[in-house]
Amino acid sequence: MFILITFLIIIINFILQSTILQYFNIFNVVPNTGLVIIVVIALLKGKRAGSIVGLIAGLLQDIIFSPVIGINGFLYFFIGYLVGMTENKLSKDNILIPFIMTLISTICYHLFYYLFMYFLSYNISFLIFFKDVVIIEMLYNSFISIILYKWFSKIFVIPSIRFGRR
C-alpha cells in the first residue's frame, strides 16, 4: 500500500509542479515540492524509502526538464538517504524538524547542483542565483514542508499503542 500511495504522490506532484504550481510563484520563485516530498517521506519512513523516492522523483524530473540526466536523481537520492538516517534520532512530533531539514536540504541541493553544473561548463552566477532564488526557495519549501509533514504523517504513520514504562 505504501508503494502505491508513494508512486501516486510522486506522479501527482510531478504533474502539479510542472503545471499549476508555476502560477504560485513568489518573486518568480517556484517551490521545489519534489525535494519537500523526499525530505518528508525520508523523515517519516527512513533512509531506504527516502533514497528510493528521491531517485525515482529525481530521474523523472531529469528526463523531462533537465539538460543533463542524472544530477537530480543523484542529489535527491543522497538527500533522501541522509535525511532518512535521522528518522529514529529526531522527534516525529516536533513541527520544526521538517522545517529545518527542508531548509538545510534546499541549501545543499542548490550548492551541489551548482557544483555539478559548474564542472559541466554551465555558466551560472552563483551569488546572484543564491540571492535571488535560493533564499526565497528555502523559506518557501520549508513552510510547505510543515503542511505536507502534517498531512503525510496522517497517511504514513501507523499509531502504536504502548503499555508500561518507557
FENJOZI-V539719 format. One line per field, one symbol per residue. psi: psi as a letter, one per 20 degrees, with the letter a starting at -180 (. if undefined). A space follows every 10 residues. Layout:
psi: ???
This chain:
psi: hgggggghgg gggggghifg ihilqolkpq qnhggghggg hhhhiahggg hggggghghg hghghqhpph ggggghghgh ghhhhjgiiq pihpihghgg hhgghggggh ghgggghgij kpopoggggg ghgggghggg ghhhhgghgg ghhhghppqq ppqaq.
